[in-house]
Amino acid sequence: MNVDSTKTTFYLRNSLRARLKAVAAKQAKSVTDLLTQGAELILDRYENNGDKEELRQRAAKAREQLRRGLYAGPSAADSADAILYVRQRPRSKGTKKR
């Protein structure tokens, strides 16, 4: 037991407690270890909401920047038309068709 820990009592449904005990046994851990791990995951989830919002904003900016880059300049269809359908130049009078 850790010196800086506190004993806490709370109620769990019997079915949840049984599932915790089964998982703890399979993982060779105690139920307390699993509950501690779960509490840390929940705290990370809720305490890092500011970070998530910043990441969402940065992702939105990146998507917008990508869109602008993708749609800038001539379209691919215009470039393909220029390559595929090159205007036929009129032949000079000095050349004969064989």
C-alpha positions as CSV (number, residue, x, y, z in Angstrom):
1,M,0.0,0.0,0.0
2,N,1.2,3.4,-0.9
3,V,1.8,5.9,2.0
4,D,0.1,8.8,0.2
5,S,-3.1,6.9,-0.6
6,T,-6.5,7.0,1.0
7,K,-9.0,4.2,1.6
8,T,-12.2,5.0,-0.3
9,T,-15.5,3.1,-0.1
10,F,-18.1,3.3,-2.9
11,Y,-20.8,1.0,-4.1
12,L,-20.7,-1.1,-7.3
13,R,-23.4,-3.2,-8.8
14,N,-22.7,-6.9,-8.1
15,S,-22.5,-7.7,-11.8
16,L,-19.8,-5.0,-12.3
17,R,-17.8,-6.1,-9.3
18,A,-17.9,-9.7,-10.6
19,R,-16.7,-8.6,-14.0
20,L,-13.9,-6.6,-12.4
21,K,-12.8,-9.5,-10.3
22,A,-12.8,-11.8,-13.4
23,V,-10.7,-9.4,-15.5
24,A,-8.3,-8.7,-12.6
25,A,-7.7,-12.5,-12.2
26,K,-7.0,-12.9,-15.9
27,Q,-4.6,-10.0,-15.9
28,A,-3.0,-11.0,-12.6
29,K,-3.8,-7.7,-11.1
30,S,-6.0,-6.6,-8.2
31,V,-9.4,-5.0,-8.5
32,T,-7.9,-1.9,-6.9
33,D,-5.2,-1.7,-9.7
34,L,-8.0,-1.9,-12.3
35,L,-10.1,0.8,-10.5
36,T,-7.0,3.0,-10.2
37,Q,-6.2,2.5,-13.9
38,G,-9.8,3.3,-14.8
39,A,-9.8,6.5,-12.7
40,E,-6.6,7.7,-14.4
41,L,-8.2,7.1,-17.8
42,I,-11.3,9.1,-16.9
43,L,-9.2,11.9,-15.4
44,D,-7.1,12.1,-18.6
45,R,-10.3,12.1,-20.7
46,Y,-11.9,15.0,-18.8
47,E,-8.8,17.0,-17.8
48,N,-7.4,17.2,-21.4
49,N,-10.5,18.7,-23.0
50,G,-8.6,21.9,-23.6
51,D,-6.0,20.0,-25.5
52,K,-8.6,18.3,-27.6
53,E,-10.2,21.6,-28.5
54,E,-6.9,23.0,-29.6
55,L,-6.2,19.9,-31.7
56,R,-9.7,20.2,-33.3
57,Q,-9.0,23.8,-34.2
58,R,-5.6,22.9,-35.7
59,A,-7.1,20.0,-37.6
60,A,-9.8,22.3,-39.1
61,K,-7.1,24.8,-40.1
62,A,-5.0,22.1,-41.7
63,R,-8.1,20.7,-43.6
64,E,-8.9,24.2,-44.9
65,Q,-5.3,24.8,-46.0
66,L,-5.3,21.5,-47.8
67,R,-8.5,22.3,-49.6
68,R,-7.2,25.7,-50.7
69,G,-4.0,24.0,-52.0
70,L,-6.0,21.3,-53.8
71,Y,-8.3,23.7,-55.6
72,A,-5.7,26.4,-56.4
73,G,-4.6,26.8,-60.0
74,P,-5.9,25.3,-63.2
75,S,-8.0,22.2,-62.9
76,A,-6.6,18.8,-63.8
77,A,-9.2,18.6,-66.6
78,D,-7.9,21.8,-68.2
79,S,-4.3,20.4,-68.1
80,A,-5.4,17.1,-69.6
81,D,-7.3,18.9,-72.4
82,A,-4.3,20.9,-73.3
83,I,-2.2,17.8,-73.6
84,L,-4.7,15.5,-75.3
85,Y,-6.3,18.0,-77.7
86,V,-3.4,20.0,-79.0
87,R,-4.6,22.2,-81.7
88,Q,-3.5,21.1,-85.1
89,R,-1.2,23.6,-86.6
90,P,-1.9,24.4,-90.2
91,R,0.7,22.8,-92.5
92,S,3.1,25.1,-94.3
93,K,2.7,25.1,-98.1
94,G,6.1,23.7,-98.6
95,T,5.3,20.3,-97.0
96,K,3.5,17.6,-98.9
97,K,1.4,14.9,-97.4
98,R,2.7,11.4,-98.4
